[in-house]
Amino acid sequence: MVQTHIRNEIRKLRFEHSEMTQQELADRIGVTRQTVNAIEQGKYSPSLEAAFRIALVFGLPLERVFHYHPE
């Protein structure tokens, strides 16, 4: 299994934004709920465009949503 070194704050941010569901986020960024779930769990790295869309939904810079740990 390939381990990703990209971590994210999506689950926490969804909770802080009126407990937004994975489906609501998915609808806003144009992906499936399953994709949002996989990104949250670190099982899938989003495209750069999707990552920017997620950051825009929360009104935050990309680096506040995603963190790269090159270990």
mmCIF file of the N, C-alpha and C atoms, coordinates in Angstrom:
data_MODEL
# 
_entry.id   MODEL 
# 
loop_
_atom_site.group_PDB 
_atom_site.id 
_atom_site.type_symbol 
_atom_site.label_atom_id 
_atom_site.label_alt_id 
_atom_site.label_comp_id 
_atom_site.label_asym_id 
_atom_site.label_entity_id 
_atom_site.label_seq_id 
_atom_site.pdbx_PDB_ins_code 
_atom_site.Cartn_x 
_atom_site.Cartn_y 
_atom_site.Cartn_z 
_atom_site.occupancy 
_atom_site.B_iso_or_equiv 
_atom_site.pdbx_formal_charge 
_atom_site.auth_seq_id 
_atom_site.auth_comp_id 
_atom_site.auth_asym_id 
_atom_site.auth_atom_id 
_atom_site.pdbx_PDB_model_num 
ATOM 1   N N  . MET A 1 1  ? 0.835   -1.183 0.000  1.00 0.00 ? 1  MET A N  1 
ATOM 2   C CA . MET A 1 1  ? 0.000   0.000  0.000  1.00 0.00 ? 1  MET A CA 1 
ATOM 3   C C  . MET A 1 1  ? 0.882   1.249  0.000  1.00 0.00 ? 1  MET A C  1 
ATOM 4   N N  . VAL A 1 2  ? 0.553   2.203  -0.844 1.00 0.00 ? 2  VAL A N  1 
ATOM 5   C CA . VAL A 1 2  ? 1.282   3.455  -0.926 1.00 0.00 ? 2  VAL A CA 1 
ATOM 6   C C  . VAL A 1 2  ? 0.746   4.397  0.132  1.00 0.00 ? 2  VAL A C  1 
ATOM 7   N N  . GLN A 1 3  ? 1.656   4.925  0.937  1.00 0.00 ? 3  GLN A N  1 
ATOM 8   C CA . GLN A 1 3  ? 1.223   5.848  1.980  1.00 0.00 ? 3  GLN A CA 1 
ATOM 9   C C  . GLN A 1 3  ? 1.381   7.276  1.475  1.00 0.00 ? 3  GLN A C  1 
ATOM 10  N N  . THR A 1 4  ? 0.357   8.055  1.633  1.00 0.00 ? 4  THR A N  1 
ATOM 11  C CA . THR A 1 4  ? 0.420   9.443  1.207  1.00 0.00 ? 4  THR A CA 1 
ATOM 12  C C  . THR A 1 4  ? 1.032   10.297 2.306  1.00 0.00 ? 4  THR A C  1 
ATOM 13  N N  . HIS A 1 5  ? 1.712   11.328 1.888  1.00 0.00 ? 5  HIS A N  1 
ATOM 14  C CA . HIS A 1 5  ? 2.311   12.247 2.848  1.00 0.00 ? 5  HIS A CA 1 
ATOM 15  C C  . HIS A 1 5  ? 1.541   13.552 2.905  1.00 0.00 ? 5  HIS A C  1 
ATOM 16  N N  . ILE A 1 6  ? 0.359   13.550 2.310  1.00 0.00 ? 6  ILE A N  1 
ATOM 17  C CA . ILE A 1 6  ? -0.487  14.737 2.325  1.00 0.00 ? 6  ILE A CA 1 
ATOM 18  C C  . ILE A 1 6  ? -1.598  14.527 3.355  1.00 0.00 ? 6  ILE A C  1 
ATOM 19  N N  . ARG A 1 7  ? -1.672  15.433 4.291  1.00 0.00 ? 7  ARG A N  1 
ATOM 20  C CA . ARG A 1 7  ? -2.714  15.394 5.314  1.00 0.00 ? 7  ARG A CA 1 
ATOM 21  C C  . ARG A 1 7  ? -3.656  16.564 5.042  1.00 0.00 ? 7  ARG A C  1 
ATOM 22  N N  . ASN A 1 8  ? -4.867  16.487 5.588  1.00 0.00 ? 8  ASN A N  1 
ATOM 23  C CA . ASN A 1 8  ? -5.801  17.585 5.367  1.00 0.00 ? 8  ASN A CA 1 
ATOM 24  C C  . ASN A 1 8  ? -6.670  17.817 6.597  1.00 0.00 ? 8  ASN A C  1 
ATOM 25  N N  . GLU A 1 9  ? -7.317  18.956 6.585  1.00 0.00 ? 9  GLU A N  1 
ATOM 26  C CA . GLU A 1 9  ? -8.186  19.392 7.687  1.00 0.00 ? 9  GLU A CA 1 
ATOM 27  C C  . GLU A 1 9  ? -9.653  19.400 7.262  1.00 0.00 ? 9  GLU A C  1 
ATOM 28  N N  . ILE A 1 10 ? -10.002 18.689 6.203  1.00 0.00 ? 10 ILE A N  1 
ATOM 29  C CA . ILE A 1 10 ? -11.336 18.798 5.622  1.00 0.00 ? 10 ILE A CA 1 
ATOM 30  C C  . ILE A 1 10 ? -12.437 18.408 6.615  1.00 0.00 ? 10 ILE A C  1 
ATOM 31  N N  . ARG A 1 11 ? -12.268 17.306 7.289  1.00 0.00 ? 11 ARG A N  1 
ATOM 32  C CA . ARG A 1 11 ? -13.310 16.865 8.224  1.00 0.00 ? 11 ARG A CA 1 
ATOM 33  C C  . ARG A 1 11 ? -13.560 17.929 9.295  1.00 0.00 ? 11 ARG A C  1 
ATOM 34  N N  . LYS A 1 12 ? -12.488 18.447 9.877  1.00 0.00 ? 12 LYS A N  1 
ATOM 35  C CA . LYS A 1 12 ? -12.603 19.490 10.897 1.00 0.00 ? 12 LYS A CA 1 
ATOM 36  C C  . LYS A 1 12 ? -13.260 20.740 10.314 1.00 0.00 ? 12 LYS A C  1 
ATOM 37  N N  . LEU A 1 13 ? -12.847 21.128 9.120  1.00 0.00 ? 13 LEU A N  1 
ATOM 38  C CA . LEU A 1 13 ? -13.402 22.328 8.494  1.00 0.00 ? 13 LEU A CA 1 
ATOM 39  C C  . LEU A 1 13 ? -14.884 22.157 8.171  1.00 0.00 ? 13 LEU A C  1 
ATOM 40  N N  . ARG A 1 14 ? -15.275 20.969 7.728  1.00 0.00 ? 14 ARG A N  1 
ATOM 41  C CA . ARG A 1 14 ? -16.700 20.724 7.457  1.00 0.00 ? 14 ARG A CA 1 
ATOM 42  C C  . ARG A 1 14 ? -17.517 20.913 8.733  1.00 0.00 ? 14 ARG A C  1 
ATOM 43  N N  . PHE A 1 15 ? -16.997 20.382 9.839  1.00 0.00 ? 15 PHE A N  1 
ATOM 44  C CA . PHE A 1 15 ? -17.699 20.498 11.116 1.00 0.00 ? 15 PHE A CA 1 
ATOM 45  C C  . PHE A 1 15 ? -17.821 21.965 11.528 1.00 0.00 ? 15 PHE A C  1 
ATOM 46  N N  . GLU A 1 16 ? -16.741 22.729 11.330 1.00 0.00 ? 16 GLU A N  1 
ATOM 47  C CA . GLU A 1 16 ? -16.727 24.140 11.716 1.00 0.00 ? 16 GLU A CA 1 
ATOM 48  C C  . GLU A 1 16 ? -17.614 24.998 10.811 1.00 0.00 ? 16 GLU A C  1 
ATOM 49  N N  . HIS A 1 17 ? -17.959 24.492 9.637  1.00 0.00 ? 17 HIS A N  1 
ATOM 50  C CA . HIS A 1 17 ? -18.810 25.227 8.695  1.00 0.00 ? 17 HIS A CA 1 
ATOM 51  C C  . HIS A 1 17 ? -20.214 24.626 8.696  1.00 0.00 ? 17 HIS A C  1 
ATOM 52  N N  . SER A 1 18 ? -20.891 24.817 9.800  1.00 0.00 ? 18 SER A N  1 
ATOM 53  C CA . SER A 1 18 ? -22.284 24.370 9.964  1.00 0.00 ? 18 SER A CA 1 
ATOM 54  C C  . SER A 1 18 ? -22.461 22.878 9.748  1.00 0.00 ? 18 SER A C  1 
ATOM 55  N N  . GLU A 1 19 ? -21.448 22.100 10.141 1.00 0.00 ? 19 GLU A N  1 
ATOM 56  C CA . GLU A 1 19 ? -21.497 20.641 10.015 1.00 0.00 ? 19 GLU A CA 1 
ATOM 57  C C  . GLU A 1 19 ? -21.862 20.220 8.586  1.00 0.00 ? 19 GLU A C  1 
ATOM 58  N N  . MET A 1 20 ? -21.181 20.844 7.628  1.00 0.00 ? 20 MET A N  1 
ATOM 59  C CA . MET A 1 20 ? -21.370 20.525 6.213  1.00 0.00 ? 20 MET A CA 1 
ATOM 60  C C  . MET A 1 20 ? -21.147 19.031 5.988  1.00 0.00 ? 20 MET A C  1 
ATOM 61  N N  . THR A 1 21 ? -22.021 18.412 5.225  1.00 0.00 ? 21 THR A N  1 
ATOM 62  C CA . THR A 1 21 ? -21.866 16.984 4.933  1.00 0.00 ? 21 THR A CA 1 
ATOM 63  C C  . THR A 1 21 ? -20.854 16.788 3.816  1.00 0.00 ? 21 THR A C  1 
ATOM 64  N N  . GLN A 1 22 ? -20.376 15.557 3.707  1.00 0.00 ? 22 GLN A N  1 
ATOM 65  C CA . GLN A 1 22 ? -19.489 15.225 2.587  1.00 0.00 ? 22 GLN A CA 1 
ATOM 66  C C  . GLN A 1 22 ? -20.205 15.463 1.263  1.00 0.00 ? 22 GLN A C  1 
ATOM 67  N N  . GLN A 1 23 ? -21.501 15.161 1.212  1.00 0.00 ? 23 GLN A N  1 
ATOM 68  C CA . GLN A 1 23 ? -22.257 15.348 -0.028 1.00 0.00 ? 23 GLN A CA 1 
ATOM 69  C C  . GLN A 1 23 ? -22.349 16.825 -0.396 1.00 0.00 ? 23 GLN A C  1 
ATOM 70  N N  . GLU A 1 24 ? -22.581 17.680 0.607  1.00 0.00 ? 24 GLU A N  1 
ATOM 71  C CA . GLU A 1 24 ? -22.651 19.118 0.334  1.00 0.00 ? 24 GLU A CA 1 
ATOM 72  C C  . GLU A 1 24 ? -21.331 19.641 -0.220 1.00 0.00 ? 24 GLU A C  1 
ATOM 73  N N  . LEU A 1 25 ? -20.229 19.211 0.372  1.00 0.00 ? 25 LEU A N  1 
ATOM 74  C CA . LEU A 1 25 ? -18.918 19.624 -0.129 1.00 0.00 ? 25 LEU A CA 1 
ATOM 75  C C  . LEU A 1 25 ? -18.703 19.082 -1.536 1.00 0.00 ? 25 LEU A C  1 
ATOM 76  N N  . ALA A 1 26 ? -19.025 17.827 -1.741 1.00 0.00 ? 26 ALA A N  1 
ATOM 77  C CA . ALA A 1 26 ? -18.871 17.217 -3.063 1.00 0.00 ? 26 ALA A CA 1 
ATOM 78  C C  . ALA A 1 26 ? -19.642 17.987 -4.122 1.00 0.00 ? 26 ALA A C  1 
ATOM 79  N N  . ASP A 1 27 ? -20.879 18.353 -3.813 1.00 0.00 ? 27 ASP A N  1 
ATOM 80  C CA . ASP A 1 27 ? -21.705 19.112 -4.755 1.00 0.00 ? 27 ASP A CA 1 
ATOM 81  C C  . ASP A 1 27 ? -21.072 20.465 -5.080 1.00 0.00 ? 27 ASP A C  1 
ATOM 82  N N  . ARG A 1 28 ? -20.485 21.087 -4.096 1.00 0.00 ? 28 ARG A N  1 
ATOM 83  C CA . ARG A 1 28 ? -19.898 22.427 -4.293 1.00 0.00 ? 28 ARG A CA 1 
ATOM 84  C C  . ARG A 1 28 ? -18.615 22.394 -5.093 1.00 0.00 ? 28 ARG A C  1 
ATOM 85  N N  . ILE A 1 29 ? -17.887 21.263 -5.053 1.00 0.00 ? 29 ILE A N  1 
ATOM 86  C CA . ILE A 1 29 ? -16.617 21.213 -5.785 1.00 0.00 ? 29 ILE A CA 1 
ATOM 87  C C  . ILE A 1 29 ? -16.679 20.327 -7.027 1.00 0.00 ? 29 ILE A C  1 
ATOM 88  N N  . GLY A 1 30 ? -17.832 19.686 -7.269 1.00 0.00 ? 30 GLY A N  1 
ATOM 89  C CA . GLY A 1 30 ? -18.016 18.923 -8.493 1.00 0.00 ? 30 GLY A CA 1 
ATOM 90  C C  . GLY A 1 30 ? -17.399 17.542 -8.520 1.00 0.00 ? 30 GLY A C  1 
ATOM 91  N N  . VAL A 1 31 ? -17.401 16.871 -7.360 1.00 0.00 ? 31 VAL A N  1 
ATOM 92  C CA . VAL A 1 31 ? -16.929 15.479 -7.291 1.00 0.00 ? 31 VAL A CA 1 
ATOM 93  C C  . VAL A 1 31 ? -17.985 14.647 -6.568 1.00 0.00 ? 31 VAL A C  1 
ATOM 94  N N  . THR A 1 32 ? -17.746 13.350 -6.442 1.00 0.00 ? 32 THR A N  1 
ATOM 95  C CA . THR A 1 32 ? -18.681 12.494 -5.731 1.00 0.00 ? 32 THR A CA 1 
ATOM 96  C C  . THR A 1 32 ? -18.413 12.529 -4.227 1.00 0.00 ? 32 THR A C  1 
ATOM 97  N N  . ARG A 1 33 ? -19.398 12.118 -3.457 1.00 0.00 ? 33 ARG A N  1 
ATOM 98  C CA . ARG A 1 33 ? -19.226 12.032 -2.005 1.00 0.00 ? 33 ARG A CA 1 
ATOM 99  C C  . ARG A 1 33 ? -18.117 11.043 -1.666 1.00 0.00 ? 33 ARG A C  1 
ATOM 100 N N  . GLN A 1 34 ? -18.036 9.961  -2.445 1.00 0.00 ? 34 GLN A N  1 
ATOM 101 C CA . GLN A 1 34 ? -17.000 8.953  -2.217 1.00 0.00 ? 34 GLN A CA 1 
ATOM 102 C C  . GLN A 1 34 ? -15.603 9.543  -2.398 1.00 0.00 ? 34 GLN A C  1 
ATOM 103 N N  . THR A 1 35 ? -15.475 10.459 -3.348 1.00 0.00 ? 35 THR A N  1 
ATOM 104 C CA . THR A 1 35 ? -14.183 11.113 -3.558 1.00 0.00 ? 35 THR A CA 1 
ATOM 105 C C  . THR A 1 35 ? -13.823 11.980 -2.363 1.00 0.00 ? 35 THR A C  1 
ATOM 106 N N  . VAL A 1 36 ? -14.780 12.739 -1.861 1.00 0.00 ? 36 VAL A N  1 
ATOM 107 C CA . VAL A 1 36 ? -14.529 13.570 -0.669 1.00 0.00 ? 36 VAL A CA 1 
ATOM 108 C C  . VAL A 1 36 ? -14.119 12.674 0.494  1.00 0.00 ? 36 VAL A C  1 
ATOM 109 N N  . ASN A 1 37 ? -14.813 11.562 0.673  1.00 0.00 ? 37 ASN A N  1 
ATOM 110 C CA . ASN A 1 37 ? -14.486 10.632 1.750  1.00 0.00 ? 37 ASN A CA 1 
ATOM 111 C C  . ASN A 1 37 ? -13.057 10.112 1.606  1.00 0.00 ? 37 ASN A C  1 
ATOM 112 N N  . ALA A 1 38 ? -12.666 9.721  0.411  1.00 0.00 ? 38 ALA A N  1 
ATOM 113 C CA . ALA A 1 38 ? -11.319 9.197  0.171  1.00 0.00 ? 38 ALA A CA 1 
ATOM 114 C C  . ALA A 1 38 ? -10.257 10.269 0.413  1.00 0.00 ? 38 ALA A C  1 
ATOM 115 N N  . ILE A 1 39 ? -10.537 11.507 0.012  1.00 0.00 ? 39 ILE A N  1 
ATOM 116 C CA . ILE A 1 39 ? -9.594  12.604 0.251  1.00 0.00 ? 39 ILE A CA 1 
ATOM 117 C C  . ILE A 1 39 ? -9.445  12.839 1.748  1.00 0.00 ? 39 ILE A C  1 
ATOM 118 N N  . GLU A 1 40 ? -10.552 12.909 2.455  1.00 0.00 ? 40 GLU A N  1 
ATOM 119 C CA . GLU A 1 40 ? -10.524 13.127 3.915  1.00 0.00 ? 40 GLU A CA 1 
ATOM 120 C C  . GLU A 1 40 ? -9.695  12.068 4.617  1.00 0.00 ? 40 GLU A C  1 
ATOM 121 N N  . GLN A 1 41 ? -9.837  10.829 4.193  1.00 0.00 ? 41 GLN A N  1 
ATOM 122 C CA . GLN A 1 41 ? -9.145  9.723  4.845  1.00 0.00 ? 41 GLN A CA 1 
ATOM 123 C C  . GLN A 1 41 ? -7.700  9.560  4.381  1.00 0.00 ? 41 GLN A C  1 
ATOM 124 N N  . GLY A 1 42 ? -7.275  10.394 3.446  1.00 0.00 ? 42 GLY A N  1 
ATOM 125 C CA . GLY A 1 42 ? -5.896  10.308 2.954  1.00 0.00 ? 42 GLY A CA 1 
ATOM 126 C C  . GLY A 1 42 ? -5.661  9.153  2.020  1.00 0.00 ? 42 GLY A C  1 
ATOM 127 N N  . LYS A 1 43 ? -6.741  8.568  1.494  1.00 0.00 ? 43 LYS A N  1 
ATOM 128 C CA . LYS A 1 43 ? -6.617  7.440  0.569  1.00 0.00 ? 43 LYS A CA 1 
ATOM 129 C C  . LYS A 1 43 ? -6.490  7.896  -0.876 1.00 0.00 ? 43 LYS A C  1 
ATOM 130 N N  . TYR A 1 44 ? -6.725  9.189  -1.107 1.00 0.00 ? 44 TYR A N  1 
ATOM 131 C CA . TYR A 1 44 ? -6.712  9.739  -2.459 1.00 0.00 ? 44 TYR A CA 1 
ATOM 132 C C  . TYR A 1 44 ? -6.265  11.189 -2.382 1.00 0.00 ? 44 TYR A C  1 
ATOM 133 N N  . SER A 1 45 ? -5.338  11.558 -3.258 1.00 0.00 ? 45 SER A N  1 
ATOM 134 C CA . SER A 1 45 ? -4.904  12.951 -3.331 1.00 0.00 ? 45 SER A CA 1 
ATOM 135 C C  . SER A 1 45 ? -5.707  13.645 -4.429 1.00 0.00 ? 45 SER A C  1 
ATOM 136 N N  . PRO A 1 46 ? -6.332  14.757 -4.101 1.00 0.00 ? 46 PRO A N  1 
ATOM 137 C CA . PRO A 1 46 ? -7.144  15.440 -5.105 1.00 0.00 ? 46 PRO A CA 1 
ATOM 138 C C  . PRO A 1 46 ? -6.268  16.094 -6.169 1.00 0.00 ? 46 PRO A C  1 
ATOM 139 N N  . SER A 1 47 ? -6.876  16.371 -7.308 1.00 0.00 ? 47 SER A N  1 
ATOM 140 C CA . SER A 1 47 ? -6.169  17.151 -8.322 1.00 0.00 ? 47 SER A CA 1 
ATOM 141 C C  . SER A 1 47 ? -5.895  18.526 -7.729 1.00 0.00 ? 47 SER A C  1 
ATOM 142 N N  . LEU A 1 48 ? -4.975  19.239 -8.321 1.00 0.00 ? 48 LEU A N  1 
ATOM 143 C CA . LEU A 1 48 ? -4.667  20.581 -7.838 1.00 0.00 ? 48 LEU A CA 1 
ATOM 144 C C  . LEU A 1 48 ? -5.903  21.466 -7.926 1.00 0.00 ? 48 LEU A C  1 
ATOM 145 N N  . GLU A 1 49 ? -6.659  21.335 -9.013 1.00 0.00 ? 49 GLU A N  1 
ATOM 146 C CA . GLU A 1 49 ? -7.877  22.135 -9.171 1.00 0.00 ? 49 GLU A CA 1 
ATOM 147 C C  . GLU A 1 49 ? -8.891  21.819 -8.077 1.00 0.00 ? 49 GLU A C  1 
ATOM 148 N N  . ALA A 1 50 ? -9.099  20.531 -7.784 1.00 0.00 ? 50 ALA A N  1 
ATOM 149 C CA . ALA A 1 50 ? -10.043 20.151 -6.730 1.00 0.00 ? 50 ALA A CA 1 
ATOM 150 C C  . ALA A 1 50 ? -9.571  20.661 -5.369 1.00 0.00 ? 50 ALA A C  1 
ATOM 151 N N  . ALA A 1 51 ? -8.271  20.611 -5.122 1.00 0.00 ? 51 ALA A N  1 
ATOM 152 C CA . ALA A 1 51 ? -7.736  21.108 -3.853 1.00 0.00 ? 51 ALA A CA 1 
ATOM 153 C C  . ALA A 1 51 ? -8.014  22.602 -3.702 1.00 0.00 ? 51 ALA A C  1 
ATOM 154 N N  . PHE A 1 52 ? -7.808  23.362 -4.784 1.00 0.00 ? 52 PHE A N  1 
ATOM 155 C CA . PHE A 1 52 ? -8.106  24.792 -4.732 1.00 0.00 ? 52 PHE A CA 1 
ATOM 156 C C  . PHE A 1 52 ? -9.592  25.044 -4.535 1.00 0.00 ? 52 PHE A C  1 
ATOM 157 N N  . ARG A 1 53 ? -10.430 24.241 -5.171 1.00 0.00 ? 53 ARG A N  1 
ATOM 158 C CA . ARG A 1 53 ? -11.883 24.405 -4.997 1.00 0.00 ? 53 ARG A CA 1 
ATOM 159 C C  . ARG A 1 53 ? -12.289 24.162 -3.552 1.00 0.00 ? 53 ARG A C  1 
ATOM 160 N N  . ILE A 1 54 ? -11.697 23.140 -2.935 1.00 0.00 ? 54 ILE A N  1 
ATOM 161 C CA . ILE A 1 54 ? -11.999 22.840 -1.531 1.00 0.00 ? 54 ILE A CA 1 
ATOM 162 C C  . ILE A 1 54 ? -11.591 24.028 -0.661 1.00 0.00 ? 54 ILE A C  1 
ATOM 163 N N  . ALA A 1 55 ? -10.395 24.539 -0.876 1.00 0.00 ? 55 ALA A N  1 
ATOM 164 C CA . ALA A 1 55 ? -9.917  25.686 -0.093 1.00 0.00 ? 55 ALA A CA 1 
ATOM 165 C C  . ALA A 1 55 ? -10.842 26.885 -0.269 1.00 0.00 ? 55 ALA A C  1 
ATOM 166 N N  . LEU A 1 56 ? -11.305 27.117 -1.489 1.00 0.00 ? 56 LEU A N  1 
ATOM 167 C CA . LEU A 1 56 ? -12.207 28.242 -1.753 1.00 0.00 ? 56 LEU A CA 1 
ATOM 168 C C  . LEU A 1 56 ? -13.540 28.093 -1.024 1.00 0.00 ? 56 LEU A C  1 
ATOM 169 N N  . VAL A 1 57 ? -14.054 26.876 -0.948 1.00 0.00 ? 57 VAL A N  1 
ATOM 170 C CA . VAL A 1 57 ? -15.313 26.641 -0.225 1.00 0.00 ? 57 VAL A CA 1 
ATOM 171 C C  . VAL A 1 57 ? -15.183 27.111 1.219  1.00 0.00 ? 57 VAL A C  1 
ATOM 172 N N  . PHE A 1 58 ? -14.025 26.847 1.818  1.00 0.00 ? 58 PHE A N  1 
ATOM 173 C CA . PHE A 1 58 ? -13.823 27.210 3.219  1.00 0.00 ? 58 PHE A CA 1 
ATOM 174 C C  . PHE A 1 58 ? -13.242 28.613 3.390  1.00 0.00 ? 58 PHE A C  1 
ATOM 175 N N  . GLY A 1 59 ? -12.930 29.278 2.272  1.00 0.00 ? 59 GLY A N  1 
ATOM 176 C CA . GLY A 1 59 ? -12.388 30.634 2.346  1.00 0.00 ? 59 GLY A CA 1 
ATOM 177 C C  . GLY A 1 59 ? -11.007 30.688 2.964  1.00 0.00 ? 59 GLY A C  1 
ATOM 178 N N  . LEU A 1 60 ? -10.219 29.650 2.699  1.00 0.00 ? 60 LEU A N  1 
ATOM 179 C CA . LEU A 1 60 ? -8.889  29.558 3.293  1.00 0.00 ? 60 LEU A CA 1 
ATOM 180 C C  . LEU A 1 60 ? -7.825  29.344 2.215  1.00 0.00 ? 60 LEU A C  1 
ATOM 181 N N  . PRO A 1 61 ? -6.572  29.718 2.513  1.00 0.00 ? 61 PRO A N  1 
ATOM 182 C CA . PRO A 1 61 ? -5.501  29.393 1.574  1.00 0.00 ? 61 PRO A CA 1 
ATOM 183 C C  . PRO A 1 61 ? -5.270  27.880 1.557  1.00 0.00 ? 61 PRO A C  1 
ATOM 184 N N  . LEU A 1 62 ? -4.773  27.388 0.462  1.00 0.00 ? 62 LEU A N  1 
ATOM 185 C CA . LEU A 1 62 ? -4.558  25.952 0.267  1.00 0.00 ? 62 LEU A CA 1 
ATOM 186 C C  . LEU A 1 62 ? -3.776  25.320 1.418  1.00 0.00 ? 62 LEU A C  1 
ATOM 187 N N  . GLU A 1 63 ? -2.745  26.008 1.889  1.00 0.00 ? 63 GLU A N  1 
ATOM 188 C CA . GLU A 1 63 ? -1.890  25.436 2.938  1.00 0.00 ? 63 GLU A CA 1 
ATOM 189 C C  . GLU A 1 63 ? -2.564  25.340 4.300  1.00 0.00 ? 63 GLU A C  1 
ATOM 190 N N  . ARG A 1 64 ? -3.724  25.962 4.472  1.00 0.00 ? 64 ARG A N  1 
ATOM 191 C CA . ARG A 1 64 ? -4.489  25.801 5.713  1.00 0.00 ? 64 ARG A CA 1 
ATOM 192 C C  . ARG A 1 64 ? -5.395  24.574 5.654  1.00 0.00 ? 64 ARG A C  1 
ATOM 193 N N  . VAL A 1 65 ? -5.608  24.051 4.445  1.00 0.00 ? 65 VAL A N  1 
ATOM 194 C CA . VAL A 1 65 ? -6.469  22.882 4.261  1.00 0.00 ? 65 VAL A CA 1 
ATOM 195 C C  . VAL A 1 65 ? -5.630  21.618 4.089  1.00 0.00 ? 65 VAL A C  1 
ATOM 196 N N  . PHE A 1 66 ? -4.543  21.720 3.340  1.00 0.00 ? 66 PHE A N  1 
ATOM 197 C CA . PHE A 1 66 ? -3.684  20.574 3.042  1.00 0.00 ? 66 PHE A CA 1 
ATOM 198 C C  . PHE A 1 66 ? -2.280  20.812 3.569  1.00 0.00 ? 66 PHE A C  1 
ATOM 199 N N  . HIS A 1 67 ? -1.659  19.736 4.058  1.00 0.00 ? 67 HIS A N  1 
ATOM 200 C CA . HIS A 1 67 ? -0.305  19.807 4.615  1.00 0.00 ? 67 HIS A CA 1 
ATOM 201 C C  . HIS A 1 67 ? 0.513   18.665 4.016  1.00 0.00 ? 67 HIS A C  1 
ATOM 202 N N  . TYR A 1 68 ? 1.708   18.993 3.545  1.00 0.00 ? 68 TYR A N  1 
ATOM 203 C CA . TYR A 1 68 ? 2.596   17.973 2.977  1.00 0.00 ? 68 TYR A CA 1 
ATOM 204 C C  . TYR A 1 68 ? 3.691   17.639 3.978  1.00 0.00 ? 68 TYR A C  1 
ATOM 205 N N  . HIS A 1 69 ? 3.845   16.350 4.254  1.00 0.00 ? 69 HIS A N  1 
ATOM 206 C CA . HIS A 1 69 ? 4.860   15.864 5.192  1.00 0.00 ? 69 HIS A CA 1 
ATOM 207 C C  . HIS A 1 69 ? 5.758   14.869 4.449  1.00 0.00 ? 69 HIS A C  1 
ATOM 208 N N  . PRO A 1 70 ? 6.934   15.323 3.977  1.00 0.00 ? 70 PRO A N  1 
ATOM 209 C CA . PRO A 1 70 ? 7.789   14.478 3.137  1.00 0.00 ? 70 PRO A CA 1 
ATOM 210 C C  . PRO A 1 70 ? 8.641   13.452 3.894  1.00 0.00 ? 70 PRO A C  1 
ATOM 211 N N  . GLU A 1 71 ? 8.084   12.792 4.872  1.00 0.00 ? 71 GLU A N  1 
ATOM 212 C CA . GLU A 1 71 ? 8.857   11.801 5.631  1.00 0.00 ? 71 GLU A CA 1 
ATOM 213 C C  . GLU A 1 71 ? 8.805   10.431 5.013  1.00 0.00 ? 71 GLU A C  1 
# 
